[in-house]
Amino acid sequence: MTVAALVLLVAAGACFLTRVVRGPSLADRVIAVDGLIVTIVAAIIVNSIRIDAPWYLDAAVVVAVVGFVGTSAGARFIERRGG
C-alpha cells in the first residue's frame, strides 16, 4: 500500500517539476516549488511509515519549515516586484 502511495507521489512530483521548468510566470513557478516541497514532505512521511522509522519525521518537519520560508520569500519578492 505504501509503495503505491510513493509511486503516486513521484508522479505528482514529476508534474510539479514540469510546471517549475515550463512556467510560464514566476508565480506559477513559486507555487509549483511549494507543491513539490509538500510532495517531498509527504514522501518522507510515507517512507517513514513504510520502514517504521520515526526519526524521519524530524526531517519532514525541517523540510516543511524551510519550504514555508522559501515560499514566503518568493511571494514577498513577487509582491514587491509588482506581479
VMD Tcl script that draws the C-alpha trace (Angstrom):
set ca {
  {0.00 0.00 0.00}
  {2.77 2.45 0.85}
  {4.61 1.59 -2.36}
  {1.56 2.68 -4.36}
  {1.47 5.94 -2.39}
  {5.14 6.54 -3.14}
  {4.57 5.89 -6.84}
  {1.71 8.42 -6.88}
  {3.87 10.94 -5.02}
  {6.64 10.51 -7.58}
  {4.11 11.14 -10.36}
  {2.87 14.26 -8.56}
  {6.45 15.43 -8.08}
  {7.12 14.98 -11.79}
  {4.06 17.10 -12.61}
  {5.17 19.85 -10.23}
  {8.70 19.72 -11.61}
  {7.33 20.13 -15.12}
  {5.44 23.23 -14.01}
  {8.60 24.61 -12.38}
  {10.52 24.24 -15.63}
  {7.79 25.40 -18.05}
  {6.35 28.27 -16.04}
  {5.00 30.44 -17.65}
  {5.17 33.05 -14.88}
  {7.25 33.41 -11.75}
  {4.17 32.99 -9.56}
  {3.42 29.65 -11.25}
  {6.96 28.52 -10.53}
  {6.80 29.54 -6.86}
  {3.52 27.69 -6.38}
  {4.93 24.64 -8.16}
  {8.00 24.63 -5.92}
  {5.71 24.82 -2.90}
  {3.71 21.86 -4.21}
  {6.93 19.96 -4.86}
  {8.07 20.57 -1.29}
  {4.72 19.37 0.06}
  {5.07 16.26 -2.09}
  {8.58 15.65 -0.75}
  {7.36 16.01 2.84}
  {4.55 13.55 2.14}
  {7.03 11.10 0.59}
  {9.29 11.35 3.63}
  {6.34 10.63 5.92}
  {5.12 7.69 3.80}
  {8.63 6.25 3.70}
  {8.91 6.70 7.47}
  {5.73 4.69 7.88}
  {6.92 2.06 5.39}
  {10.19 1.34 7.17}
  {8.83 2.10 10.66}
  {11.46 4.73 11.42}
  {10.04 7.68 13.35}
  {13.25 9.73 13.21}
  {12.47 10.65 9.59}
  {9.59 12.75 10.86}
  {12.09 15.30 12.18}
  {13.49 15.65 8.67}
  {9.96 16.12 7.32}
  {9.33 18.96 9.76}
  {12.60 20.66 8.82}
  {11.86 20.37 5.09}
  {8.34 21.74 5.66}
  {9.65 24.76 7.60}
  {12.33 25.51 5.03}
  {9.71 25.18 2.27}
  {7.38 27.56 4.06}
  {10.12 30.15 4.50}
  {11.13 29.79 0.86}
  {7.58 30.16 -0.39}
  {7.06 33.19 1.82}
  {10.24 34.77 0.48}
  {9.19 34.05 -3.09}
  {5.74 35.54 -2.52}
  {7.24 38.66 -0.97}
  {9.63 39.00 -3.91}
  {6.76 38.73 -6.39}
  {4.70 41.23 -4.42}
  {7.48 43.81 -4.30}
  {8.31 43.30 -7.95}
  {4.75 44.07 -8.92}
  {3.30 40.87 -10.19}
}
mol new
graphics top color blue
foreach p $ca { graphics top sphere $p radius 0.5 }
foreach p [lrange $ca 0 end-1] q [lrange $ca 1 end] { graphics top cylinder $p $q radius 0.2 }
display resetview
